[in-house]
Amino acid sequence: MSIDDLKASAIQLKEHFRRSLLSPEYHPLPVISQLEMHARLIRKQCGVTRTHAKDMVAYYHGYSDWQHLLNGVRHRALPNIRTDIAFPDTPQIKQDVENYIRQLPDAVLAAFARHTPQADTLLKAVLEKRPEHLFDAEVSSLHRAFFPEEEYEPDTNEIVTALLFRDNCILSRLKYMRDNNLTSTNPHIENYRTGWRTYCYINLKNNNQVDVEIRELDSYIFPSAHLENFFTTPWHIPYIFSHLQQMMNSLRRAGYHGTVALHRVNNEGLLEYYRHYGTDELTRYSCADVPWIDERIAALNEALMDAGARAVNTTGGCLAFDF
């Protein structure tokens, strides 16, 4: 099947998308072996136990725990729909993306000739033409890039940019910056594998100095419908620190040095305070209306500082790591 055929197939699906978000005959939940693979990846990369990793995968798919998720798979129950993650809603979407990747144009591969993708990344799976290693949310993201609604075929530069923007590693954003002679950018970096969405400012200085200012670090993984319950889990501190550590390790191995600063996690300011109008009273930035949240954030700050972070501008501030 040619790229033109794939494009025509994608266009034919649009009416289906308008009719239904979920097709009753299609079951979008991954099979159990894929869920177990996801749990192993989270355990490996996020510094959590095997039991916690399994429950985190369940939360990712909108279920209360691992057993509840397995029951959903075995009984072919429709998934608990999330509005913050787009999963493929027809098998044709996955098939189109797989076919496109397996015949990826040589010009796209040539653009990455001097760039080594990191392990466990979207970019590595695509460049090695192994679409089976992609996660479902990544498939949906790539489908929007390969088959845009404007019904035109993206050129090589657009596909290269889409891959760099959709990769879950910060080094891909730095490649884009270098290729386009940029010294700063402020991307959202989606990591559907470990469940993080990072909104940050990246500043490239003196060729190999990189300062990353994470304004918002939001997790797709939390129990129940209340985001603040993320901070009640026994794994949230190692989970947060492992994400920062992996980012710094990737940058360090690539020859960079600098800082990674963190302002907010799930809409909670770590050291970000605002002054009440007409008074000298300072209140920490928070979107949670629960009495225990300040104590949890204080414990998180203490743990990160014990791990080497330093406080920066404690009125409107953040915690920063040097690497």
C-alpha positions in Angstrom: 0.0 0.0 0.0 1.5 3.4 -1.0 1.5 6.6 1.0 -1.3 7.9 -1.3 -3.4 4.9 -0.5 -2.8 5.4 3.2 -3.8 9.0 2.8 -7.1 8.1 1.1 -7.8 5.5 3.8 -7.3 8.1 6.5 -9.7 10.6 4.7 -12.4 7.9 4.5 -12.3 7.5 8.3 -13.3 11.1 9.0 -17.0 10.6 8.7 -16.6 7.7 11.2 -14.9 10.0 13.6 -17.8 12.5 13.5 -20.3 9.7 14.2 -18.6 8.2 17.2 -15.7 8.6 19.5 -15.7 4.8 20.3 -16.7 2.1 17.9 -18.6 -0.7 19.8 -16.8 -3.4 17.9 -13.4 -2.0 18.7 -11.8 -2.5 22.1 -9.1 0.2 22.6 -7.6 -1.2 25.8 -4.2 -2.8 25.2 -3.9 -6.5 25.7 -2.6 -7.8 29.1 1.0 -8.4 27.8 1.2 -4.8 26.7 -0.1 -3.5 30.0 2.5 -5.7 31.8 5.2 -4.3 29.5 4.1 -0.7 30.4 4.3 -1.6 34.1 7.8 -2.9 33.7 8.8 0.3 31.9 7.4 2.5 34.6 9.0 0.4 37.3 12.4 0.7 35.5 12.2 4.4 34.7 10.2 5.8 37.6 11.8 4.4 40.7 8.7 2.7 42.0 7.9 -0.9 43.1 6.3 -3.5 40.9 3.0 -3.3 42.7 2.9 0.5 42.5 3.9 0.4 38.8 0.9 -1.8 38.0 -1.5 0.5 39.8 0.0 3.5 38.0 -0.8 1.8 34.7 -4.4 1.3 35.9 -4.7 5.0 36.8 -3.3 5.9 33.4 -6.2 4.1 31.7 -8.8 5.4 34.2 -9.2 2.4 36.4 -9.0 2.2 40.2 -6.3 -0.5 40.4 -4.5 -3.2 38.5 -7.1 -5.9 39.1 -9.9 -3.6 38.0 -8.0 -2.9 34.8 -7.4 -6.6 34.1 -11.1 -7.3 34.6 -11.9 -4.6 32.1 -9.6 -6.2 29.5 -10.9 -9.7 30.1 -14.5 -8.7 29.9 -13.9 -6.4 26.9 -15.4 -3.5 28.8 -15.3 -0.1 27.2 -12.4 1.9 28.7 -13.0 4.8 31.1 -12.6 7.6 28.6 -10.1 10.3 29.4 -10.2 13.8 27.8 -6.5 14.5 28.4 -5.1 11.5 26.3 -6.2 10.7 22.8 -6.2 6.9 22.2 -6.8 5.3 18.8 -10.5 4.7 18.4 -10.5 2.4 15.4 -8.1 -0.3 14.4 -7.6 1.4 11.0 -5.7 4.3 12.7 -3.1 1.9 14.1 -2.8 0.1 10.8 -2.3 3.3 8.8 0.4 4.6 11.1 2.2 1.2 11.1 2.1 1.0 7.3 3.4 4.6 7.0 6.3 4.0 9.4 7.3 0.7 7.7 7.8 2.6 4.4 9.1 5.8 5.9 10.7 8.0 3.1 14.5 7.8 2.9 14.7 11.6 3.0 13.2 11.5 6.6 15.7 8.9 7.7 18.5 10.9 6.1 17.5 13.9 8.3 18.4 11.9 11.4 21.6 10.4 10.1 23.7 12.2 12.7 21.1 11.9 15.5 21.0 8.9 17.8 17.5 8.5 19.3 17.4 7.6 23.0 16.2 4.2 24.2 12.5 3.8 25.0 11.4 6.8 22.9 8.9 7.4 20.2 11.6 8.5 17.8 13.6 5.4 18.2 10.6 3.2 17.4 9.8 5.2 14.3 13.4 5.4 12.9 13.9 1.7 13.5 10.6 1.1 11.7 9.2 -0.8 14.7 5.7 0.6 15.2 4.8 -2.3 17.5 7.0 -0.5 20.1 4.8 2.6 20.1 2.2 3.3 22.8 -1.4 3.9 21.7 -1.4 7.6 22.6 1.7 8.0 20.5 0.0 6.3 17.6 -2.8 8.8 17.8 -0.4 11.7 17.9 1.6 10.4 14.9 -1.7 9.8 12.9 -2.5 13.5 13.3 1.0 14.4 11.9 1.0 11.9 9.0 -2.6 12.5 8.0 -3.6 16.1 8.9 -7.2 17.1 8.6 -6.3 19.7 6.0 -6.1 16.8 3.6 -2.6 17.5 2.1 0.5 15.3 2.3 3.1 16.7 4.6 6.6 17.2 3.1 9.8 15.8 4.5 10.6 18.9 6.7 7.1 18.8 8.2 7.4 15.0 9.0 10.9 15.6 10.5 9.6 18.5 12.7 6.6 16.4 13.7 8.8 13.6 14.9 11.0 15.9 16.9 8.1 17.6 18.5 6.3 14.4 19.3 9.3 12.6 20.7 9.4 12.2 24.5 13.0 13.1 24.9 14.3 16.7 25.4 17.3 16.0 23.1 14.9 16.0 20.1 13.9 19.6 21.0 17.5 20.6 21.2 18.2 19.0 17.8 15.3 21.1 16.4 16.8 24.2 18.1 20.2 23.6 16.6 18.9 22.8 13.1 16.9 26.1 13.1 19.6 28.3 14.9 17.3 28.9 17.9 18.6 29.8 21.4 15.3 29.4 23.2 12.0 27.7 22.9 9.1 26.8 25.2 7.6 23.5 24.3 5.2 21.0 25.8 7.0 17.6 25.9 4.6 14.7 26.1 5.8 11.4 27.6 2.9 9.0 27.3 5.2 6.2 28.4 5.9 7.5 31.9 2.8 9.7 32.1 4.3 13.2 32.1 3.5 16.4 30.3 6.3 19.0 30.7 5.7 22.6 29.8 9.1 24.3 29.9 11.5 27.0 28.6 14.7 25.7 27.1 17.6 28.1 26.8 20.7 27.1 24.9 23.8 29.1 25.8 27.5 28.9 24.9 27.0 25.9 22.6 26.7 23.2 25.4 25.0 25.0 28.3 21.3 24.3 28.6 19.0 25.8 31.2 15.6 24.1 31.5 12.8 25.9 33.4 9.9 23.6 33.9 6.9 25.9 34.5 4.3 23.1 34.7 4.9 19.4 35.3 1.6 17.5 35.0 1.1 13.8 35.4 -1.5 11.7 33.6 -1.3 9.2 36.4 -3.3 9.8 39.5 -6.0 7.9 41.5 -9.7 8.9 41.1 -11.0 12.0 39.4 -9.2 14.5 41.8 -5.8 15.6 40.7 -4.7 16.5 44.2 -4.9 12.8 45.2 -1.7 12.4 43.2 0.1 13.7 46.3 -1.5 11.1 48.6 0.2 8.2 46.7 3.3 6.5 48.3 5.2 6.8 45.0 4.7 10.4 43.9 8.1 11.7 45.3 10.4 9.1 43.6 8.2 9.4 40.5 8.8 13.2 40.2 12.5 12.9 41.0 13.1 10.1 38.5 11.6 12.3 35.8 13.9 15.2 36.6 16.9 12.8 37.0 16.3 11.2 33.6 16.1 14.5 31.9 19.4 15.6 33.5 21.1 12.3 32.7 20.1 12.6 29.0 21.5 16.1 28.8 24.7 15.2 30.6 25.3 12.1 28.4 24.9 14.3 25.3 27.6 16.7 26.6 25.5 19.4 28.0 25.6 21.1 31.4 23.3 23.6 33.1 20.3 23.6 35.4 16.8 22.1 35.5 14.4 24.1 37.5 10.9 23.1 38.6 8.1 25.5 39.5 4.8 23.6 39.7 3.7 20.0 39.8 0.0 19.2 39.0 -1.0 22.9 39.5 0.8 23.1 42.9 3.5 25.7 43.2 6.5 24.4 45.1 8.0 27.7 46.2 5.7 30.0 44.3 3.8 32.5 46.5 1.6 35.5 45.8 0.8 38.5 48.0 -2.8 39.2 48.9 -4.0 42.5 47.6 -3.5 45.3 50.2 -1.8 43.0 52.7 1.7 41.5 53.4 0.2 38.0 53.6 1.8 35.4 51.3 0.0 32.3 50.1 1.5 29.5 48.1 0.1 29.0 44.6 -2.4 26.1 44.7 -5.4 24.8 42.8 -6.4 22.3 45.5 -9.0 23.0 48.1 -7.9 20.5 50.7 -6.4 21.2 54.1 -3.5 18.7 53.8 -1.9 19.8 50.6 0.5 22.3 52.1 2.0 19.6 54.3 2.5 17.3 51.3 4.1 20.0 49.1 6.5 20.8 52.0 7.5 17.1 52.2 8.1 17.0 48.5 10.3 20.1 48.7 12.3 18.7 51.5 12.8 15.4 49.6 14.0 17.2 46.4 16.3 19.5 48.4 17.8 16.4 50.1 18.4 15.1 46.6 20.4 18.2 45.7 17.9 20.8 44.7 18.4 24.4 45.8 15.7 27.1 46.4 15.6 29.9 43.8 13.7 33.2 44.5 11.5 31.8 47.2 8.7 34.4 46.7 7.9 33.5 43.1 10.3 30.7 43.0 11.3 27.2 42.2 13.7 24.4 43.0 16.7 24.0 40.8 19.2 21.2 40.1 22.6 21.7 38.6 24.0 19.0 36.3 
